[in-house]
């Protein structure tokens, strides 16, 4: 599956290299993801931004002196968590992110440093993921205190459930995830010569619950990234 994804990306970059000025680079950083679960347009879960990690590469395709196209290929580990009155929920998932950014450079003085703004469509493919839930369980065993001869209140423990988000038998038919997502990616960065530091925000459009029409699950991710262009 991976060679089918990487091959078109490499082919496009190599063909553009012949007709335009193209530079390649690597990027990595931390991300902060959260998921929003909504029912009848009301948020029912998903408040916390949880840190993760991503890494990958990109191509800078200069179309003019200040305007260029930057397709990215990123492996993204997304983690999210939420608490409500019933359970504590955590999500761990691995995605292949393909943001295709249109960028504009603002130069400071010479061409060695400046600021750029980025925006473009985002295509996501999920390789796998699990939802880990901790549900409180009361211990019915009551222990009598030998000192005061009084009953101690029942102890409350938690039960951990780990479910594959793509397995209908584990999460139910209405909570099975779709593997493909689409959204918008935008942000900006400061660059100096071959180095750049910036932020990107991923805003997912699709409902990840592919068979649930009454509720919606979406992912939003903030990336803090460092880049080096060869």
C-alpha positions as CSV (number, residue, x, y, z in Angstrom):
1,X,0.0,0.0,0.0
2,X,2.8,2.4,0.9
3,X,4.5,2.1,-2.5
4,X,1.2,3.0,-4.2
5,X,1.1,6.2,-2.2
6,X,4.7,7.2,-2.4
7,X,5.2,6.4,-6.1
8,X,2.7,9.1,-7.4
9,X,4.1,11.6,-5.0
10,X,7.7,11.0,-6.2
11,X,6.6,11.0,-9.8
12,X,4.9,14.4,-9.5
13,X,7.9,15.9,-7.7
14,X,10.4,14.6,-10.3
15,X,8.3,15.8,-13.3
16,X,8.0,19.3,-11.7
17,X,11.7,19.3,-11.0
18,X,12.3,19.5,-14.8
19,X,10.0,22.5,-15.4
20,X,10.5,24.5,-12.2
21,X,12.9,25.3,-9.5
22,X,12.4,22.6,-6.9
23,X,14.0,22.0,-3.5
24,X,13.4,19.1,-1.1
25,X,13.5,19.2,2.6
26,X,12.7,17.3,5.8
27,X,10.4,18.3,8.7
28,X,9.4,17.1,12.1
29,X,7.9,18.3,15.3
30,X,5.2,17.9,17.9
31,X,1.5,18.0,17.4
32,X,-1.4,18.6,19.7
33,X,-4.6,16.8,18.7
34,X,-8.1,16.8,20.0
35,X,-11.2,15.1,18.8
36,X,-14.7,16.5,18.9
37,X,-17.7,14.3,19.3
38,X,-21.0,16.0,18.7
39,X,-24.6,14.9,19.0
40,X,-27.3,17.2,17.6
41,X,-24.6,19.9,17.2
42,X,-23.7,19.8,20.9
43,X,-20.2,18.7,22.0
44,X,-20.4,15.6,24.1
45,X,-16.7,14.7,24.4
46,X,-13.3,16.0,23.3
47,X,-11.8,19.0,25.0
48,X,-8.2,18.3,25.7
49,X,-5.3,18.8,23.3
50,X,-2.9,15.9,23.7
51,X,0.7,15.9,22.4
52,X,2.0,13.6,19.7
53,X,4.7,13.5,17.1
54,X,5.1,13.7,13.3
55,X,8.0,13.6,10.7
56,X,8.3,13.6,7.0
57,X,9.4,15.4,3.9
58,X,8.3,18.0,1.4
59,X,9.1,19.7,-1.9
60,X,9.3,23.4,-2.4
61,X,8.2,24.2,-5.9
62,X,8.9,27.8,-6.8
63,X,6.3,29.2,-9.2
64,X,7.4,32.9,-8.9
65,X,10.0,34.7,-6.7
66,X,7.5,34.8,-3.8
67,X,4.9,32.2,-4.5
68,X,5.4,28.5,-4.4
69,X,3.7,25.2,-3.9
70,X,4.7,22.8,-1.1
71,X,3.4,19.2,-1.1
72,X,4.2,17.4,2.2
73,X,4.3,13.7,3.1
74,X,4.1,13.2,6.8
75,X,3.7,10.3,9.2
76,X,1.6,11.6,12.1
77,X,1.0,10.0,15.5
78,X,-2.2,11.6,16.8
79,X,-3.2,11.3,20.4
80,X,-6.3,12.7,22.0
81,X,-8.1,12.4,25.3
82,X,-11.3,13.5,26.9
83,X,-13.1,13.1,30.3
84,X,-16.8,13.2,31.0
85,X,-19.0,12.1,33.9
86,X,-19.0,8.5,32.7
87,X,-15.6,7.6,31.4
88,X,-12.1,8.7,30.6
89,X,-11.3,8.2,26.9
90,X,-8.0,8.2,25.0
91,X,-7.4,7.8,21.3
92,X,-4.1,6.7,19.7
93,X,-3.9,6.7,15.9
94,X,-1.3,6.7,13.1
95,X,-2.0,8.8,10.0
96,X,-0.3,9.5,6.7
97,X,-0.9,13.3,6.1
98,X,-0.6,14.8,2.7
99,X,-1.1,18.6,2.9
100,X,-0.6,20.5,-0.3
101,X,0.2,24.0,0.7
102,X,0.2,27.2,-1.4
103,X,2.7,29.5,0.2
104,X,3.7,33.2,-0.1
105,X,7.0,34.6,1.1
106,X,7.5,38.0,2.7
107,X,11.2,38.8,2.6
108,X,13.0,40.8,5.3
109,X,15.8,42.8,3.8
110,X,17.7,40.3,1.7
111,X,16.5,36.8,0.5
112,X,18.1,35.0,3.5
113,X,15.2,35.4,6.0
114,X,11.5,36.2,6.0
115,X,8.0,35.0,6.9
116,X,5.6,32.9,4.9
117,X,2.0,32.0,5.1
118,X,0.6,28.6,4.1
119,X,-2.8,27.3,3.2
120,X,-4.1,24.3,1.2
121,X,-6.1,21.1,1.2
122,X,-5.2,18.2,3.5
123,X,-5.7,14.5,2.7
124,X,-5.4,11.9,5.5
125,X,-5.1,8.1,5.5
126,X,-5.3,6.3,8.8
127,X,-3.2,3.2,9.2
128,X,-4.6,2.2,12.5
129,X,-6.0,3.3,15.8
130,X,-7.3,2.3,19.2
131,X,-9.7,3.9,21.7
132,X,-8.8,3.2,25.3
133,X,-11.6,3.9,27.8
134,X,-11.5,3.7,31.6
135,X,-14.9,3.1,33.1
136,X,-15.4,3.3,36.9
137,X,-16.5,0.1,38.5
138,X,-17.7,-0.2,42.1
139,X,-16.4,-2.9,44.3
140,X,-19.4,-4.5,46.1
141,X,-17.2,-5.9,48.8
142,X,-17.6,-4.0,52.0
143,X,-14.9,-4.3,54.6
144,X,-15.6,-3.8,58.3
145,X,-13.1,-1.7,60.2
146,X,-11.6,-3.5,63.3
147,X,-11.0,-0.2,65.0
148,X,-14.3,1.6,64.8
149,X,-16.5,-1.4,63.8
150,X,-18.0,0.8,61.1
151,X,-18.5,0.0,57.5
152,X,-16.1,1.4,55.0
153,X,-17.7,2.8,51.8
154,X,-17.4,0.6,48.7
155,X,-14.1,1.1,46.8
156,X,-14.3,2.4,43.3
157,X,-11.9,1.0,40.7
158,X,-11.6,1.5,36.9
159,X,-11.9,-1.0,34.1
160,X,-9.8,-0.4,31.0
161,X,-11.2,-1.2,27.5
162,X,-9.0,-1.1,24.4
163,X,-10.9,-1.2,21.1
164,X,-9.8,-1.2,17.5
165,X,-11.6,1.8,15.9
166,X,-11.9,-0.1,12.6
167,X,-13.4,-3.3,14.2
168,X,-17.2,-3.3,14.1
169,X,-17.3,-6.1,16.7
170,X,-15.3,-4.0,19.2
171,X,-16.7,-0.5,18.8
172,X,-20.1,-1.2,17.3
173,X,-21.4,-0.6,13.7
174,X,-22.1,3.1,14.3
175,X,-18.7,3.9,15.8
176,X,-16.5,2.4,13.1
177,X,-14.0,4.9,11.7
178,X,-13.5,5.7,8.1
179,X,-9.8,5.5,7.0
180,X,-9.8,8.5,4.7
181,X,-10.3,12.1,5.8
182,X,-10.2,15.5,4.1
183,X,-9.7,19.0,5.5
184,X,-7.9,22.3,5.4
185,X,-4.3,23.0,6.6
186,X,-3.1,26.5,7.2
187,X,-0.4,28.3,9.2
188,X,2.9,30.2,8.9
189,X,6.6,30.1,9.6
190,X,9.8,32.1,9.9
191,X,12.7,31.1,7.8
192,X,16.4,31.9,7.8
193,X,18.4,30.5,4.9
194,X,17.7,26.8,4.9
195,X,16.0,26.6,8.3
196,X,12.4,27.3,9.2
197,X,10.2,27.1,12.3
198,X,6.5,27.5,12.2
199,X,3.0,26.2,13.0
200,X,0.3,24.5,11.0
201,X,-3.3,23.8,12.0
202,X,-5.2,20.8,10.5
203,X,-9.0,21.1,10.4
204,X,-10.8,17.9,9.5
205,X,-14.0,18.2,7.6
206,X,-15.4,14.6,7.4
207,X,-17.2,12.6,10.0
208,X,-14.9,9.8,11.1
209,X,-17.9,7.7,12.2
210,X,-18.7,6.5,8.7
211,X,-22.0,4.9,9.6
212,X,-23.3,7.3,12.2
213,X,-25.7,10.0,10.9
214,X,-26.8,11.2,14.3
215,X,-23.4,12.1,15.7
216,X,-20.1,13.4,14.3
217,X,-16.5,12.8,15.2
218,X,-13.8,15.1,13.9
219,X,-10.1,15.6,14.5
220,X,-8.2,18.9,14.8
221,X,-4.4,19.1,15.1
222,X,-2.0,21.9,15.9
223,X,1.6,21.2,14.6
224,X,4.7,22.9,15.7
225,X,7.4,22.1,13.2
226,X,11.0,22.6,12.3
227,X,12.1,22.4,8.6
228,X,15.4,22.0,6.8
229,X,15.6,22.5,3.0
230,X,18.5,20.9,1.1
